Amino acid sequence: MADAFGRMVEDYRKDRLAERSVYRRDDGHVSEAHLEGYFADYDDWSELDRWMVERVSGSVLDLGCGVGRTALWAQERGHATVGIDRSPGAIRVVRERGVERALIGDLGDPPLRTGFDTLLVIGQQLGLGRSRAALEGTLSELARVTEPGGKLVADLSDPTGPDPRAESEYLDRHAVERGLAYRRFRVEYDGCAGPWIDLLMASPDALAEVVAGTPWTAEEILETDSSAYGVVLNHGG
């Protein structure tokens, strides 16, 4: 698997970017990857990101941890923290930045059997896949590595939310069912193209329907002025 993301963040950290890095959508739309956000300090995070990390308690598994922004924050506050990302390059950066436990692995199949008190999934990665079944499967798998009474803190995007019309037209073509749609994109950097990634978006109502068939129950939600929102799920055991 070409690790375009890993090359991109490693080069950015070492101040040696070869070219502008981009995200390419499956309809050809290209947007610049604003890499400074991956390395931003807490004070520069969005309200939603701060809301999510402030709900962390106990031991933490940061899934899709990227360059370790939130894993490092949790570790520095005394939480036993493990970061997981499928990008080897990103994991090298995480370790260099001081996260003590960082593993290469897939969010939907964590390479651990230990139960954690908090699972943190930031960047709308909980929706990896393009179907209700994929999201149900991810939630069921993540319950396996969560202590009874533990929590999952994540953000998602509502496909029925206040997006520009051009975005709405794209999502209409990628609708799965009521309240569910997906984006497909990949990272491109310095002649390297990463794998296509499907991210499922779910309205709060659609998410509640999916969660009802899993070991989780919804505890808290934070809506924002955009289509993004945060959610806290409890693992009933």
Salt bridges, closest charged atoms under 4 A:
GLU10 OE1 - ARG92 NH2 2.94
ASP11 OD1 - ARG16 NE 2.70
ASP26 OD2 - HIS174 NE2 2.82
ASP27 OD2 - ARG25 NH2 2.89
ASP27 OD2 - ARG173 NH2 3.79
GLU36 OE2 - HIS34 ND1 4.00
ASP49 OD2 - ARG69 NH1 3.12
GLU76 OE1 - ARG77 NH1 3.80
GLU96 OE1 - ARG13 NH1 3.04
ASP109 OD1 - ARG144 NH2 3.92
GLU141 OE2 - ARG144 NE 2.67
GLU167 OE1 - ARG25 NH1 2.79
GLU167 OE2 - ARG183 NH2 2.53
GLU169 OE2 - ARG165 NE 3.58
ASP172 OD2 - ARG165 NH2 3.90
GLU177 OE1 - ARG132 NH2 2.79
GLU188 OE2 - ARG24 NE 2.72
GLU188 OE2 - ARG186 NE 2.90
ASP190 OD2 - ARG7 NH2 2.94
ASP198 OD2 - ARG130 NE 3.24
ASP198 OD1 - ARG184 NE 2.86
GLU209 OE1 - ARG132 NH2 3.38
GLU209 OE2 - ARG178 NH2 2.95
GLU220 OE2 - ARG55 NH2 3.19
